[in-house]
């Protein structure tokens, strides 16, 4: 059996002594329950990768993205790419075909 030693400190309140427990640090609780935090790691990584990762692609869609320059050094173009796509006649044909095929699949 493991003996548990509780840390206390004495505080004098008037004429009697009170024994008050000391506050434990955050690291104490992490070390104590490290298995629970380890189990939490996989869902946290999943959320970061598959829920917040696509937001990076959203920002890239507003840039003139070049792989060599990378994400941060690519020039910001805003809606210019979208104006170019929506003004193309083939886009509307592809959009119509996609909606038609999805409607037939119902």
N, C-alpha and C positions, 0 to 999 in steps of 0.2 A: 504494500500500500504506500502511496506517495503522500508525503506530508506537504500540505499546502500552507505556506506562511503568508499571512496577510499583513501588508504594511499598514501601520497605523501611526498616527502622531497625536500627541497629547495637546489639548487646548484647554487653557484654564478659563472657565466662565464663572466669574464671581468667586465662589468658594469651592466649587466642585470641579473635578477634572473630567473633560469629555474626550473620548477617543474617537477621532475622525479618520476615516480611510483616506489615503492619498489618491490622487487622480492618476490613472495609468495613461501612458502615452499611446498614440495611434499605432506606432510600430509594435507595441506589445500585442495589440489585438490582431494585427496582420500576422505576426509570428505565431500567435496562438491558433488562428484559424486559416493557415496558409492553404490548406487543401480546398477550402471553400472558394478562396480567391482564384486558385488555379482552375477550378471548375468553371468559374465565371469568365475566364480568359477566352475560351473558344467562342461563346456567343458574342462576346464583345468584339473580337476580331471579325466574326461573320458580319456583324452590324456595320462595322467601319468599312469593310471591303465591299459589301453588296448593297448597302443603303446609302452610304456617303460617298463611295467611290464614283458612282455615275455622275455625281454633281461636278466632278472634275471635267467630264466629257461635255457637260453643258457649257462650261466656261470656254473650253477649247472651240466650241462651235462658233463663238463670236470672235475668234482670232484667226489670223492667217498662219495657221500652225505649220511649222516646219520641224521635222524630227531632229534635224541637226541642231537647230537653235534651242529646242526644248520648249517646255511649257511657259517658263517665265520670260524668255527673250523674244517670243513670237509677237508680231505686231498686232495690236487690237484693231479690228476692222468694224466691229459692231454688226449692224443689220445688212451690210453690203452683200454678204454671202447669201442671205435669205432673199434679198431683192433679186439677185441674179437667178436663184433657183425658182422663185415664184413667177418670174417673167419668161421662163423657158417653156415652150409649148409641150415638150416631152414630159415635163413634170406633171402637167395636168392629165396627160394620157396615162401615165404610170399611176397617178392617184386614182383615176377612174377605174383602171384595171384592178388595182388592189382592192378597192371597195367592192367591185363586182365579184371578185373571187371570194372575198370574205363573206359577202352576202349569200353566195351560192353554197358555201360550206355549212351554213346554218341548217 
